[in-house]
Amino acid sequence: MRWVEAATTPDAIARLLTKHGLAPRAPPKCPPPLALQFELPFTV
């Protein structure tokens, strides 16, 4: 049987990412709106 470690807190997530050689990253930037498309103020 193989156990999997689950990260449920931000510190645990960062620790597991570091353990596997991955650094935390910022979220990706949103693509610009298409021509003639309105951009609503609550977009991410």
N, CA, C and O atoms as CSV, one atom per row, in Angstrom:
chain,resi,resn,atom,element,x,y,z
A,1,MET,N,N,0.838,-1.173,0.000
A,1,MET,CA,C,0.000,0.000,0.000
A,1,MET,C,C,0.889,1.245,0.000
A,1,MET,O,O,1.903,1.300,0.697
A,2,ARG,N,N,0.500,2.218,-0.776
A,2,ARG,CA,C,1.292,3.443,-0.873
A,2,ARG,C,C,0.476,4.609,-0.325
A,2,ARG,O,O,-0.688,4.793,-0.682
A,3,TRP,N,N,1.104,5.389,0.546
A,3,TRP,CA,C,0.437,6.543,1.128
A,3,TRP,C,C,0.830,7.795,0.367
A,3,TRP,O,O,1.971,7.927,-0.077
A,4,VAL,N,N,-0.107,8.707,0.218
A,4,VAL,CA,C,0.146,9.974,-0.445
A,4,VAL,C,C,-0.021,11.083,0.578
A,4,VAL,O,O,-0.992,11.101,1.334
A,5,GLU,N,N,0.923,12.000,0.599
A,5,GLU,CA,C,0.844,13.111,1.532
A,5,GLU,C,C,0.013,14.229,0.909
A,5,GLU,O,O,0.247,14.625,-0.232
A,6,ALA,N,N,-0.944,14.724,1.656
A,6,ALA,CA,C,-1.809,15.803,1.173
A,6,ALA,C,C,-1.435,17.101,1.876
A,6,ALA,O,O,-1.245,17.129,3.092
A,7,ALA,N,N,-1.333,18.158,1.109
A,7,ALA,CA,C,-1.011,19.472,1.661
A,7,ALA,C,C,-2.307,20.264,1.788
A,7,ALA,O,O,-2.981,20.526,0.792
A,8,THR,N,N,-2.651,20.642,3.008
A,8,THR,CA,C,-3.908,21.350,3.234
A,8,THR,C,C,-3.721,22.775,3.743
A,8,THR,O,O,-4.698,23.505,3.909
A,9,THR,N,N,-2.479,23.177,3.992
A,9,THR,CA,C,-2.210,24.547,4.438
A,9,THR,C,C,-1.191,25.174,3.487
A,9,THR,O,O,-0.440,24.457,2.825
A,10,PRO,N,N,-1.159,26.499,3.416
A,10,PRO,CA,C,-0.175,27.143,2.536
A,10,PRO,C,C,1.271,26.743,2.853
A,10,PRO,O,O,2.080,26.574,1.942
A,11,ASP,N,N,1.595,26.592,4.139
A,11,ASP,CA,C,2.961,26.187,4.505
A,11,ASP,C,C,3.270,24.769,4.024
A,11,ASP,O,O,4.372,24.497,3.549
A,12,ALA,N,N,2.301,23.873,4.149
A,12,ALA,CA,C,2.509,22.500,3.697
A,12,ALA,C,C,2.634,22.440,2.178
A,12,ALA,O,O,3.439,21.672,1.651
A,13,ILE,N,N,1.851,23.240,1.482
A,13,ILE,CA,C,1.940,23.288,0.022
A,13,ILE,C,C,3.313,23.776,-0.405
A,13,ILE,O,O,3.933,23.176,-1.283
A,14,ALA,N,N,3.801,24.855,0.201
A,14,ALA,CA,C,5.123,25.386,-0.141
A,14,ALA,C,C,6.214,24.372,0.173
A,14,ALA,O,O,7.168,24.227,-0.592
A,15,ARG,N,N,6.078,23.669,1.294
A,15,ARG,CA,C,7.088,22.670,1.672
A,15,ARG,C,C,7.135,21.528,0.660
A,15,ARG,O,O,8.216,21.090,0.267
A,16,LEU,N,N,5.968,21.045,0.237
A,16,LEU,CA,C,5.948,19.950,-0.736
A,16,LEU,C,C,6.447,20.404,-2.110
A,16,LEU,O,O,7.132,19.648,-2.799
A,17,LEU,N,N,6.114,21.617,-2.508
A,17,LEU,CA,C,6.634,22.124,-3.779
A,17,LEU,C,C,8.158,22.198,-3.743
A,17,LEU,O,O,8.828,21.805,-4.698
A,18,THR,N,N,8.700,22.702,-2.640
A,18,THR,CA,C,10.154,22.798,-2.500
A,18,THR,C,C,10.786,21.407,-2.478
A,18,THR,O,O,11.844,21.193,-3.071
A,19,LYS,N,N,10.142,20.473,-1.801
A,19,LYS,CA,C,10.664,19.104,-1.711
A,19,LYS,C,C,10.791,18.475,-3.095
A,19,LYS,O,O,11.707,17.688,-3.332
A,20,HIS,N,N,9.888,18.809,-4.006
A,20,HIS,CA,C,9.891,18.231,-5.347
A,20,HIS,C,C,10.545,19.142,-6.383
A,20,HIS,O,O,10.433,18.907,-7.586
A,21,GLY,N,N,11.232,20.186,-5.905
A,21,GLY,CA,C,11.998,21.039,-6.815
A,21,GLY,C,C,11.171,22.068,-7.562
A,21,GLY,O,O,11.606,22.579,-8.593
A,22,LEU,N,N,9.992,22.378,-7.060
A,22,LEU,CA,C,9.148,23.371,-7.703
A,22,LEU,C,C,8.984,24.579,-6.778
A,22,LEU,O,O,8.754,24.427,-5.579
A,23,ALA,N,N,9.100,25.745,-7.335
A,23,ALA,CA,C,8.934,26.949,-6.532
A,23,ALA,C,C,7.512,27.477,-6.701
A,23,ALA,O,O,6.940,27.356,-7.785
A,24,PRO,N,N,6.930,28.059,-5.655
A,24,PRO,CA,C,5.617,28.663,-5.809
A,24,PRO,C,C,5.674,29.792,-6.843
A,24,PRO,O,O,6.653,30.536,-6.906
A,25,ARG,N,N,4.627,29.910,-7.642
A,25,ARG,CA,C,4.595,30.935,-8.690
A,25,ARG,C,C,3.361,31.808,-8.536
A,25,ARG,O,O,2.385,31.437,-7.885
A,26,ALA,N,N,3.433,32.958,-9.144
A,26,ALA,CA,C,2.269,33.844,-9.191
A,26,ALA,C,C,1.265,33.266,-10.181
A,26,ALA,O,O,1.652,32.528,-11.087
A,27,PRO,N,N,-0.012,33.588,-10.026
A,27,PRO,CA,C,-0.988,33.097,-10.987
A,27,PRO,C,C,-0.719,33.666,-12.375
A,27,PRO,O,O,-0.154,34.753,-12.491
A,28,PRO,N,N,-1.110,32.957,-13.426
A,28,PRO,CA,C,-0.862,33.469,-14.777
A,28,PRO,C,C,-1.662,34.739,-15.046
A,28,PRO,O,O,-2.732,34.950,-14.474
A,29,LYS,N,N,-1.128,35.573,-15.922
A,29,LYS,CA,C,-1.822,36.811,-16.281
A,29,LYS,C,C,-3.006,36.480,-17.186
A,29,LYS,O,O,-2.962,35.538,-17.977
A,30,CYS,N,N,-4.048,37.264,-17.051
A,30,CYS,CA,C,-5.233,37.075,-17.888
A,30,CYS,C,C,-4.940,37.571,-19.294
A,30,CYS,O,O,-4.240,38.570,-19.461
A,31,PRO,N,N,-5.461,36.894,-20.305
A,31,PRO,CA,C,-5.253,37.372,-21.668
A,31,PRO,C,C,-6.013,38.677,-21.884
A,31,PRO,O,O,-7.035,38.907,-21.237
A,32,PRO,N,N,-5.538,39.522,-22.771
A,32,PRO,CA,C,-6.247,40.772,-23.030
A,32,PRO,C,C,-7.603,40.488,-23.674
A,32,PRO,O,O,-7.765,39.470,-24.348
A,33,PRO,N,N,-8.583,41.378,-23.473
A,33,PRO,CA,C,-9.896,41.141,-24.087
A,33,PRO,C,C,-9.800,41.206,-25.610
A,33,PRO,O,O,-8.957,41.911,-26.164
A,34,LEU,N,N,-10.665,40.470,-26.265
A,34,LEU,CA,C,-10.704,40.471,-27.717
A,34,LEU,C,C,-11.277,41.790,-28.216
A,34,LEU,O,O,-11.906,42.524,-27.454
A,35,ALA,N,N,-11.065,42.088,-29.478
A,35,ALA,CA,C,-11.586,43.321,-30.066
A,35,ALA,C,C,-13.103,43.358,-29.921
A,35,ALA,O,O,-13.770,42.342,-30.115
A,36,LEU,N,N,-13.635,44.493,-29.591
A,36,LEU,CA,C,-15.070,44.740,-29.413
A,36,LEU,C,C,-15.683,43.922,-28.279
A,36,LEU,O,O,-16.893,43.700,-28.260
A,37,GLN,N,N,-14.863,43.477,-27.344
A,37,GLN,CA,C,-15.367,42.727,-26.199
A,37,GLN,C,C,-15.214,43.610,-24.960
A,37,GLN,O,O,-14.144,44.172,-24.727
A,38,PHE,N,N,-16.260,43.731,-24.182
A,38,PHE,CA,C,-16.214,44.533,-22.963
A,38,PHE,C,C,-15.458,43.784,-21.882
A,38,PHE,O,O,-15.548,42.561,-21.774
A,39,GLU,N,N,-14.711,44.532,-21.084
A,39,GLU,CA,C,-14.022,43.939,-19.938
A,39,GLU,C,C,-14.756,44.411,-18.690
A,39,GLU,O,O,-14.809,45.610,-18.416
A,40,LEU,N,N,-15.317,43.483,-17.939
A,40,LEU,CA,C,-16.072,43.823,-16.754
A,40,LEU,C,C,-15.122,44.091,-15.585
A,40,LEU,O,O,-14.050,43.490,-15.521
A,41,PRO,N,N,-15.494,44.980,-14.657
A,41,PRO,CA,C,-14.588,45.374,-13.581
A,41,PRO,C,C,-14.263,44.258,-12.596
A,41,PRO,O,O,-13.270,44.360,-11.877
A,42,PHE,N,N,-15.067,43.194,-12.536
A,42,PHE,CA,C,-14.779,42.136,-11.558
A,42,PHE,C,C,-14.002,40.978,-12.160
A,42,PHE,O,O,-13.910,39.920,-11.537
A,43,THR,N,N,-13.436,41.143,-13.362
A,43,THR,CA,C,-12.646,40.067,-13.944
A,43,THR,C,C,-11.359,39.887,-13.158
A,43,THR,O,O,-10.882,40.814,-12.504
A,44,VAL,N,N,-10.809,38.702,-13.227
A,44,VAL,CA,C,-9.588,38.369,-12.486
A,44,VAL,C,C,-8.381,38.740,-13.290
A,44,VAL,O,O,-7.253,38.539,-12.839
